[in-house]
Amino acid sequence: MTPDPIFLAEHLARARARLAAAGIQPDEAAVDVDLYARTILGWDKATLLANLRAAAPATLEPRLSEWLARRERREPTAYIVGTREFWGREFIVTPAVLVPRPETEFIVEEAIRLIRSLPAPRIADIGTGSGILAVTLAAEIASATVVATDLSGDALDVARRNAQRLGVENRLTFVQTSYLDDAGGPFDLVVANPPYVRDGDKRALSRDVRHEPDVALFGGPDGLRDVEGALDAAVARVRAGGWFVMEFGYGQEEDVRRLVAARTALRLDHIRDDLQGIARTAVIQKRGNARQPISNSQGD
């Protein structure tokens, strides 16, 4: 006798239960399994919902089980499916780069506000990784030219692929270098999401985060090595009146204020909190005569 087919809804429920049993939060397991199924089947959300009471497609396995096993080992879902959304676009993500975080979108928001009125802004992205900042800014500001740097050749390869698939590769230059060495300039805007985790905090990181590349996470004993390096690059390569927008880590606000104040060429315009109320993004101006527009300062 042929066994009754397993409905897709039941198959996915078992997958969610498997991840939950491995210690993944049920709501996160539900999101992961939904994404895995849609990616494997090539369906959108509406198609998946419409087929929950149908038999589970044969093409779902064995890949779904393979992906579940990887997630049980806490490999980030972005590495498993190979993409992650950022600013409404889908970016290629590999273990050579950080997984994009929602809070990094604040850099994009601030950057666009600062330079959207400039006729042909020159932008640089320090430590571009997957290219989410460089590519997004090139896509959002059609007149901009962007230089993206990274020490990792593998990361730059990922960034190039993202620039190509999103149609902005003709306005991006990729340079394998430290900070903005060999990147030219001056720039109207420099953005950076530097490594800012203290070296000694590695054990405290989640198992998911420990899959990400150390070079993109850890910023020395105090977590400030690359924050300082990026600030020095801003001093050297941002034009007078131009802008530097940088993400930093939890508990580093006072350090950032101190480090900016120690560099007399820079002026801290404001620090922006993320959606959890954590100070996260520093907006800094290079002192001197500015090209318009000037920041609508939120106070400092």
VMD Tcl script that draws the C-alpha trace (Angstrom):
set ca {
  {0.00 0.00 0.00}
  {1.31 3.45 -0.92}
  {1.70 5.61 2.20}
  {-0.35 8.77 2.44}
  {1.61 11.81 1.26}
  {2.96 14.19 3.87}
  {1.44 17.62 3.58}
  {3.92 20.43 3.11}
  {2.65 22.08 6.31}
  {3.51 18.96 8.33}
  {6.91 18.63 6.69}
  {7.76 22.22 7.59}
  {6.37 21.82 11.11}
  {8.76 18.92 11.66}
  {11.62 21.05 10.34}
  {10.77 23.87 12.76}
  {10.58 21.41 15.64}
  {13.99 20.04 14.70}
  {15.60 23.49 14.88}
  {13.79 24.33 18.11}
  {15.04 21.08 19.65}
  {18.57 22.18 18.72}
  {18.10 25.33 20.81}
  {17.04 27.83 18.16}
  {14.22 30.11 19.27}
  {10.86 28.95 17.81}
  {10.13 32.25 16.05}
  {13.59 32.25 14.50}
  {13.20 28.60 13.50}
  {9.92 29.44 11.78}
  {11.52 32.26 9.77}
  {14.48 30.06 8.82}
  {12.39 27.10 7.67}
  {10.06 29.33 5.65}
  {13.04 30.91 3.91}
  {14.73 27.57 3.26}
  {11.59 26.11 1.69}
  {10.95 29.13 -0.51}
  {14.58 29.28 -1.63}
  {14.77 25.58 -2.48}
  {11.42 25.54 -4.27}
  {11.83 28.91 -5.95}
  {8.51 30.12 -4.50}
  {7.39 33.43 -3.04}
  {5.50 33.63 0.24}
  {2.07 33.56 -1.39}
  {2.88 30.38 -3.32}
  {4.18 28.70 -0.20}
  {1.03 29.55 1.74}
  {-1.18 28.34 -1.10}
  {0.52 24.94 -1.13}
  {0.69 24.16 2.58}
  {-2.17 21.63 2.31}
  {-0.65 19.97 -0.74}
  {1.85 17.14 -0.68}
  {5.40 18.21 0.09}
  {7.25 18.56 -3.25}
  {9.85 15.87 -3.86}
  {12.37 18.57 -4.77}
  {12.38 19.84 -1.18}
  {14.62 17.01 -0.07}
  {17.40 16.21 0.59}
  {18.47 19.85 0.50}
  {16.14 20.96 3.28}
  {17.52 18.33 5.65}
  {21.07 19.30 4.71}
  {20.36 22.95 5.43}
  {18.70 22.09 8.73}
  {21.81 20.18 9.77}
  {23.97 23.20 9.00}
  {21.65 25.49 10.96}
  {21.74 23.08 13.92}
  {25.49 23.73 14.00}
  {24.58 27.46 14.18}
  {25.82 28.34 10.73}
  {24.11 31.64 9.90}
  {21.11 31.32 7.62}
  {22.57 33.95 5.27}
  {25.54 31.65 4.59}
  {23.25 28.68 4.09}
  {20.99 30.31 1.49}
  {23.77 32.52 0.15}
  {21.94 35.85 0.35}
  {20.66 38.47 2.79}
  {18.39 41.47 2.23}
  {19.75 44.94 2.92}
  {18.00 48.24 2.14}
  {15.42 46.39 0.06}
  {17.97 44.59 -2.12}
  {19.24 41.04 -2.04}
  {22.99 40.71 -1.55}
  {25.21 37.69 -2.04}
  {26.75 36.65 1.28}
  {29.50 34.09 1.87}
  {31.62 33.11 4.91}
  {34.24 35.58 3.63}
  {32.09 38.51 4.76}
  {29.96 39.64 7.68}
  {26.26 38.94 7.62}
  {24.53 42.32 7.02}
  {22.74 43.73 10.06}
  {19.66 45.98 10.02}
  {21.36 48.63 12.16}
  {23.94 49.24 9.42}
  {21.12 50.73 7.34}
  {21.39 53.82 9.55}
  {24.69 54.58 7.82}
  {22.91 54.58 4.47}
  {20.10 56.76 5.77}
  {22.48 59.34 7.21}
  {24.73 59.28 4.13}
  {21.89 59.91 1.71}
  {20.60 62.78 3.84}
  {24.02 64.41 3.88}
  {24.98 64.27 0.20}
  {21.81 63.75 -1.83}
  {21.96 67.33 -3.15}
  {25.55 67.17 -4.36}
  {25.78 66.97 -8.17}
  {28.48 64.27 -8.38}
  {29.55 63.08 -4.93}
  {32.68 61.02 -4.42}
  {32.21 58.32 -1.79}
  {34.54 55.80 -0.15}
  {33.62 52.71 1.87}
  {36.25 51.41 4.30}
  {36.20 47.63 4.78}
  {33.39 47.07 2.32}
  {32.90 43.33 2.97}
  {29.96 42.20 0.85}
  {29.65 45.74 -0.50}
  {26.31 46.52 1.12}
  {27.21 50.16 1.82}
  {29.15 50.90 -1.36}
  {26.67 49.19 -3.65}
  {23.59 50.60 -1.91}
  {24.91 54.16 -2.03}
  {25.83 53.79 -5.71}
  {22.35 52.46 -6.43}
  {20.57 55.16 -4.42}
  {22.66 58.11 -5.68}
  {22.90 57.75 -9.44}
  {25.47 60.53 -9.83}
  {27.88 59.11 -7.25}
  {31.17 57.35 -7.83}
  {32.33 55.00 -5.09}
  {35.66 53.50 -4.03}
  {35.31 50.36 -1.90}
  {38.29 49.01 0.02}
  {38.98 45.84 1.95}
  {42.02 43.91 3.13}
  {40.39 40.65 2.03}
  {40.52 39.74 -1.64}
  {37.76 37.18 -1.06}
  {35.52 39.87 0.39}
  {36.19 42.16 -2.57}
  {35.20 39.34 -4.92}
  {31.82 39.13 -3.15}
  {31.41 42.91 -3.34}
  {32.18 42.90 -7.06}
  {29.55 40.22 -7.65}
  {26.99 42.28 -5.79}
  {27.87 45.41 -7.76}
  {27.47 43.47 -11.00}
  {24.17 41.81 -10.13}
  {22.72 45.14 -8.99}
  {23.94 47.02 -12.04}
  {26.30 49.60 -10.51}
  {29.70 48.08 -11.25}
  {30.57 50.88 -13.71}
  {30.56 53.43 -10.86}
  {32.51 51.40 -8.30}
  {36.24 50.90 -7.94}
  {37.52 48.14 -5.66}
  {40.89 48.45 -3.94}
  {42.53 45.80 -1.79}
  {44.17 47.90 0.87}
  {44.14 48.97 4.51}
  {41.58 51.71 5.30}
  {41.92 54.23 2.42}
  {45.57 53.66 1.51}
  {45.92 53.77 -2.31}
  {42.26 54.78 -2.63}
  {42.75 58.33 -3.88}
  {40.56 61.13 -2.68}
  {39.56 63.52 -1.36}
  {36.01 62.28 -0.81}
  {32.76 64.08 -0.08}
  {31.69 61.18 2.11}
  {33.41 58.21 3.72}
  {31.45 55.42 5.40}
  {32.73 52.57 7.55}
  {31.52 49.66 9.63}
  {34.89 48.73 11.14}
  {35.65 45.72 13.34}
  {34.83 46.82 16.90}
  {34.49 43.68 19.04}
  {37.18 43.36 21.72}
  {39.50 40.41 21.12}
  {38.75 39.03 24.59}
  {35.00 38.94 23.95}
  {35.14 36.11 21.42}
  {33.81 33.49 23.83}
  {30.86 35.71 24.71}
  {29.67 35.92 21.10}
  {26.79 33.77 19.94}
  {27.60 30.56 18.09}
  {26.12 32.12 14.95}
  {28.45 35.13 15.05}
  {31.51 32.94 15.64}
  {31.04 31.59 12.10}
  {31.79 35.06 10.72}
  {35.35 36.12 9.73}
  {37.51 37.23 12.66}
  {39.16 39.95 10.57}
  {35.79 41.67 10.15}
  {34.76 41.31 13.80}
  {37.65 41.96 16.15}
  {39.21 45.36 16.72}
  {42.04 44.64 19.12}
  {42.18 44.41 22.94}
  {39.85 47.39 23.44}
  {37.88 47.02 20.20}
  {38.99 50.47 19.06}
  {41.97 49.73 16.80}
  {40.00 49.98 13.56}
  {37.72 52.72 14.84}
  {40.86 54.82 15.30}
  {42.24 53.73 11.95}
  {39.03 54.71 10.18}
  {39.00 58.10 11.94}
  {42.59 58.74 10.85}
  {41.62 57.81 7.29}
  {38.77 60.33 7.47}
  {41.18 63.03 8.61}
  {43.44 62.28 5.65}
  {40.91 61.63 2.88}
  {37.66 63.50 3.55}
  {37.57 66.93 1.91}
  {37.11 70.02 4.05}
  {33.44 70.22 4.98}
  {32.86 66.60 3.96}
  {31.44 63.80 6.07}
  {32.38 60.55 7.76}
  {29.63 58.17 8.96}
  {30.70 55.19 11.07}
  {29.08 52.37 13.00}
  {30.50 51.43 16.40}
  {29.84 48.89 19.12}
  {27.78 48.67 22.27}
  {29.27 50.74 25.08}
  {31.73 52.60 22.82}
  {29.93 55.95 22.61}
  {32.19 57.77 25.07}
  {35.28 56.30 23.44}
  {34.11 57.54 20.04}
  {33.44 61.00 21.43}
  {36.91 61.06 22.98}
  {38.65 59.84 19.84}
  {36.89 62.36 17.61}
  {37.66 65.20 20.03}
  {41.34 64.22 19.95}
  {41.38 64.81 16.19}
  {40.98 68.55 15.80}
  {40.30 68.24 12.07}
  {37.03 66.46 12.88}
  {33.77 67.61 14.47}
  {31.20 65.20 15.90}
  {27.87 66.31 14.45}
  {25.69 63.76 16.24}
  {25.41 60.17 17.38}
  {22.36 58.17 16.40}
  {20.77 55.38 18.41}
  {19.52 52.16 16.84}
  {15.97 50.87 17.26}
  {16.88 49.38 20.65}
  {18.05 52.76 21.91}
  {21.74 51.80 21.71}
  {24.19 54.44 20.48}
  {25.31 53.01 17.17}
  {26.16 55.50 14.40}
  {28.50 58.50 14.51}
  {28.09 61.34 12.00}
  {31.29 63.36 11.81}
  {32.29 66.36 9.72}
  {35.73 67.37 8.49}
  {36.27 70.95 9.54}
  {36.62 73.57 6.81}
  {34.58 75.20 4.08}
  {31.76 72.86 3.14}
  {30.11 72.04 -0.13}
  {26.37 72.10 0.36}
  {24.28 70.64 1.87}
  {25.15 71.13 5.52}
  {23.85 68.64 8.09}
  {20.61 69.37 9.87}
  {22.31 68.66 13.18}
  {20.35 66.60 15.67}
  {22.44 68.06 18.44}
  {25.39 66.73 20.34}
}
mol new
graphics top color blue
foreach p $ca { graphics top sphere $p radius 0.5 }
foreach p [lrange $ca 0 end-1] q [lrange $ca 1 end] { graphics top cylinder $p $q radius 0.2 }
display resetview
